[in-house]
Every structure is written in structure tokens, then in C-alpha cells.
Amino acid sequence: MTSTDRFLITGKKALVTGGSKGIGAAVAKVFAERGADVAIVGRDKKGLANVAETVRKTGRDCFPIEADLSTIEGPKHAAEQALSHFGTVDILVNNAGITYVEPLQ
């Protein structure tokens, strides 16, 4: 077994929140390169489309889900959509987050 063999996740289904940019987009791409199909969740419709296109170039399925996870309905919608599309989720990456920047004074 090589060092990269232990990271093969062929055939697994992953749900990555915050998947429209940054760390979430990178995680989705790496998971696809390692053989997983990926559902990505975010608020940025254009960003989701761009990441989905990139992931699909690996030959894996990428299902973009537009949802605001800061609401009560958002996480439920994302889970329902991913389960409806894939039937199951084997891997969950909770990457979505928000930042409030305020002066120290």
C-alpha cells in the first residue's frame, strides 16, 4: 500500500458545506480526484457552478446545492437535496462559516 492508497475514497458520496470557494472548493476537488462524488453547498450560485464544472472534469459527479446554512431551513434543505440525489452521504465536511469583522475600538 502506498501512502496515497489510504486516501482513496472511490465510490463514496461526500457533502461539503462552504463548497463554492476556498477550503470547501479545494476539499471537493481533492475528494473527486480520490474517487468520490461530491455535493457542494453554498450561497454563491456562480461559485457553486464553477466548482461543479471543475469537479466534473475529474469524471466524478458534482451536485451543487444553493442553501443558506445560517437559517433553520438551510441545513435541512441541503441534507434533503444531497440524500435525494445520492441516496446516501458517506462523508460530511462542515466547512461553512461566516465572519463578522468589527473594529477593536
Backbone hydrogen bonds in HBPLUS format (Angstrom, degrees):
<---DONOR---> <-ACCEPTOR-->    atom                        ^
c    i                          cat <-CA-CA->   ^        H-A-AA   ^      H-
h    n   atom  resd res      DA  || num        DHA   H-A  angle D-A-AA Bond
n    s   type  num  typ     dist DA aas  dist angle  dist       angle   num
A0005-ASP N   A0002-THR O   3.12 MM   3  5.26 139.4  2.30 101.6 112.9     1
A0007-PHE N   A0004-THR O   3.04 MM   3  5.43 158.1  2.09 111.3 118.3     2
A0008-LEU N   A0005-ASP O   3.15 MM   3  5.46 167.3  2.16 115.9 116.5     3
A0009-ILE N   A0034-ARG O   3.01 MM  25  5.68 160.1  2.05 139.8 145.7     4
A0012-LYS N   A0009-ILE O   3.03 MM   3  5.65 163.5  2.06 139.9 141.3     5
A0011-GLY N   A0035-GLY O   2.96 MM  24  6.07 147.6  2.06 147.0 137.5     6
A0037-ASP N   A0012-LYS O   2.98 MM  25  6.37 158.6  2.03 167.8 166.6     7
A0090-ASP N   A0013-LYS O   2.75 MM  77  5.25 145.8  1.87 139.8 151.3     8
A0091-ILE N   A0013-LYS O   3.08 MM  78  6.33 153.3  2.15 151.0 152.5     9
A0014-ALA N   A0037-ASP O   2.86 MM  23  6.22 163.3  1.89 157.4 163.0    10
A0039-ALA N   A0014-ALA O   2.77 MM  25  6.12 159.5  1.81 155.5 162.3    11
A0015-LEU N   A0091-ILE O   2.85 MM  76  6.24 152.9  1.92 155.3 163.3    12
A0093-VAL N   A0015-LEU O   2.89 MM  78  6.26 164.4  1.91 165.8 167.2    13
A0016-VAL N   A0039-ALA O   2.85 MM  23  6.23 166.4  1.87 167.7 171.5    14
A0041-VAL N   A0016-VAL O   2.92 MM  25  6.19 156.0  1.97 157.1 155.9    15
A0017-THR N   A0093-VAL O   3.00 MM  76  6.27 171.4  2.00 176.8 175.8    16
A0018-GLY N   A0041-VAL O   2.88 MM  23  5.71 116.2  2.29 133.6 149.7    17
A0019-GLY N   A0041-VAL O   2.85 MM  22  5.32 150.7  1.94 146.7 150.3    18
A0025-ALA N   A0021-LYS O   3.24 MM   4  4.81 161.5  2.28 110.6 112.8    19
A0026-ALA N   A0022-GLY O   3.07 MM   4  6.35 160.5  2.11 153.1 159.0    20
A0027-VAL N   A0023-ILE O   2.85 MM   4  6.08 158.9  1.90 155.5 161.3    21
A0028-ALA N   A0024-GLY O   3.00 MM   4  6.19 162.5  2.03 147.7 152.2    22
A0029-LYS N   A0025-ALA O   3.06 MM   4  6.29 158.5  2.10 148.1 153.5    23
A0030-VAL N   A0026-ALA O   2.99 MM   4  6.23 163.6  2.02 152.3 156.4    24
A0031-PHE N   A0027-VAL O   2.87 MM   4  6.04 167.3  1.88 157.9 161.6    25
A0032-ALA N   A0028-ALA O   3.03 MM   4  6.21 160.3  2.07 146.5 151.7    26
A0033-GLU N   A0029-LYS O   2.94 MM   4  6.18 157.9  1.99 148.0 154.5    27
A0034-ARG N   A0030-VAL O   2.98 MM   4  6.20 133.4  2.20 143.3 155.9    28
A0034-ARG N   A0031-PHE O   3.10 MM   3  5.05 131.4  2.34  94.0 107.5    29
A0036-ALA N   A0031-PHE O   2.97 MM   5  5.39 169.2  1.98 141.1 137.9    30
A0035-GLY N   A0032-ALA O   2.95 MM   3  5.04 162.6  1.98 107.6 111.8    31
A0038-VAL N   A0061-ASP O   2.91 MM  23  6.29 161.2  1.95 158.0 157.2    32
A0063-PHE N   A0038-VAL O   2.84 MM  25  6.32 151.6  1.92 143.7 153.4    33
A0040-ILE N   A0063-PHE O   3.02 MM  23  6.24 145.3  2.14 129.3 139.3    34
A0065-ILE N   A0040-ILE O   2.74 MM  25  5.95 152.3  1.81 170.0 174.2    35
A0042-GLY N   A0065-ILE O   3.14 MM  23  6.61 150.8  2.23 161.0 165.9    36
A0067-ALA N   A0042-GLY O   2.90 MM  25  5.56 153.8  1.97 131.5 139.6    37
A0048-LEU N   A0044-ASP O   2.84 MM   4  6.10 160.6  1.88 160.2 166.0    38
A0049-ALA N   A0045-LYS O   3.02 MM   4  6.25 157.4  2.08 144.7 150.7    39
A0050-ASN N   A0046-LYS O   2.96 MM   4  6.25 157.0  2.02 150.6 156.6    40
A0051-VAL N   A0047-GLY O   2.99 MM   4  6.21 165.3  2.01 153.9 157.3    41
A0052-ALA N   A0048-LEU O   2.85 MM   4  5.97 162.1  1.88 150.9 156.8    42
A0053-GLU N   A0049-ALA O   3.00 MM   4  6.15 156.5  2.05 145.1 150.9    43
A0054-THR N   A0050-ASN O   3.13 MM   4  6.38 159.0  2.17 145.4 150.8    44
A0055-VAL N   A0051-VAL O   2.86 MM   4  6.11 164.4  1.88 158.6 162.7    45
A0056-ARG N   A0052-ALA O   2.91 MM   4  6.04 162.2  1.94 150.4 155.4    46
A0057-LYS N   A0053-GLU O   3.26 MM   4  6.48 133.7  2.49 138.0 148.6    47
A0057-LYS N   A0054-THR O   3.21 MM   3  5.33 136.3  2.42  97.4 109.1    48
A0058-THR N   A0055-VAL O   2.94 MM   3  5.60 161.5  1.98 118.6 124.7    49
A0059-GLY N   A0056-ARG O   2.90 MM   3  5.25 159.7  1.94 111.6 118.2    50
A0071-THR N   A0068-ASP O   3.29 MM   3  6.05 160.8  2.33 120.6 122.4    51
A0077-HIS N   A0073-GLU O   2.90 MM   4  6.05 163.7  1.93 162.3 167.6    52
A0078-ALA N   A0074-GLY O   2.96 MM   4  6.18 164.7  1.99 156.1 160.1    53
A0079-ALA N   A0075-PRO O   2.95 MM   4  6.14 166.4  1.97 152.0 155.3    54
A0080-GLU N   A0076-LYS O   2.92 MM   4  6.08 167.3  1.94 153.4 157.4    55
A0081-GLN N   A0077-HIS O   2.93 MM   4  6.07 161.0  1.97 152.1 157.3    56
A0082-ALA N   A0078-ALA O   2.99 MM   4  6.17 166.1  2.01 152.2 155.9    57
A0083-LEU N   A0079-ALA O   2.92 MM   4  6.05 168.5  1.94 155.2 158.6    58
A0084-SER N   A0080-GLU O   2.88 MM   4  5.93 150.2  1.97 141.9 150.8    59
A0085-HIS N   A0081-GLN O   2.96 MM   4  6.13 153.3  2.03 146.5 153.2    60
A0086-PHE N   A0082-ALA O   2.85 MM   4  5.94 174.9  1.85 158.3 160.0    61
A0087-GLY N   A0083-LEU O   2.70 MM   4  4.65 137.8  1.88 119.9 132.9    62
